[in-house]
Amino acid sequence: MLRDNLPLCRRLYTMLRSNGLVYVGMSTGGVSTWSRGSACAKLHIANSLQSSDEMIATGFLSEGEFDASIKMMMNDPEWIVFSHMMVSAWGRKP
């Protein structure tokens, strides 16, 4: 699964070509915005809450910063988040 692996996505085209595939192509898409209160935004918040220990353990943010972010996501009417980007790649054996 390539989830959250932009370095691999950047190399994917070259990897397919170097493995002998022809007619190689790639596209990205599926990015949308989710606003506060939408079903997708609620899912994002629920996923964040379920992963809070792991996210805080990275040291990227403190527990207080995490709590403040969740509070903002739940209460700020201007809050939006971008969905995950989907990367598709293809090629043919010669």
C-alpha positions in Angstrom: 0.0 0.0 0.0 1.4 3.4 -1.0 -0.6 5.3 1.5 1.3 8.4 2.7 4.4 7.4 0.7 5.2 10.4 -1.5 8.8 9.5 -2.1 7.7 6.1 -3.6 5.0 7.8 -5.7 7.6 10.2 -7.1 9.8 7.2 -8.2 6.9 5.0 -9.4 7.1 6.0 -13.0 10.8 5.3 -13.2 10.4 2.1 -11.4 7.9 0.8 -13.9 10.0 1.8 -16.8 13.2 0.3 -15.3 11.3 -3.0 -14.9 10.7 -3.1 -18.7 7.2 -1.8 -18.9 6.1 0.3 -21.9 3.2 2.7 -22.3 3.8 3.8 -18.7 1.5 6.5 -17.3 0.4 8.0 -14.1 -2.3 10.2 -12.9 -3.3 11.8 -9.6 -6.7 12.8 -8.5 -9.5 12.4 -6.0 -8.5 15.3 -3.9 -11.4 17.2 -2.4 -12.0 19.4 0.6 -13.9 18.3 3.6 -15.6 21.0 5.7 -16.4 20.9 9.4 -19.5 18.8 10.2 -19.4 16.8 7.0 -19.3 13.0 7.2 -15.8 12.9 5.8 -14.6 15.5 8.3 -16.1 13.5 11.1 -14.3 10.4 9.9 -11.0 12.4 9.8 -11.6 13.5 13.4 -12.5 9.9 14.5 -9.3 8.6 12.8 -7.2 11.2 14.5 -8.7 10.4 17.9 -8.0 6.7 17.4 -4.4 7.4 16.4 -3.7 10.1 19.0 -1.2 8.1 21.0 0.9 7.2 17.9 0.8 10.8 16.6 1.9 12.2 19.9 4.6 9.6 20.3 6.3 10.8 17.1 7.1 14.1 18.9 5.7 16.0 16.0 3.1 17.6 18.3 2.4 17.6 22.0 -0.7 16.3 23.7 -1.9 19.9 24.3 -1.3 20.7 20.6 -3.2 17.6 19.6 -6.2 18.5 21.9 -6.2 22.1 20.6 -6.3 20.8 17.0 -9.2 18.4 17.7 -11.1 21.3 19.4 -10.4 23.5 16.4 -11.6 20.8 14.0 -14.8 20.4 15.9 -15.6 24.0 16.5 -14.1 26.3 13.9 -16.6 27.0 11.1 -13.8 27.9 8.7 -12.0 24.6 9.2 -11.4 22.4 6.1 -9.1 19.5 5.4 -8.0 18.0 2.1 -8.7 14.4 1.4 -6.0 12.0 0.5 -4.6 12.1 -3.0 -5.0 9.0 -5.1 -2.1 8.0 -7.4 -2.7 5.6 -10.2 0.1 4.1 -12.3 0.0 1.6 -15.2 2.2 0.0 -17.9 2.4 -2.9 -20.3 4.8 -5.7 -20.8 6.4 -5.3 -24.3 
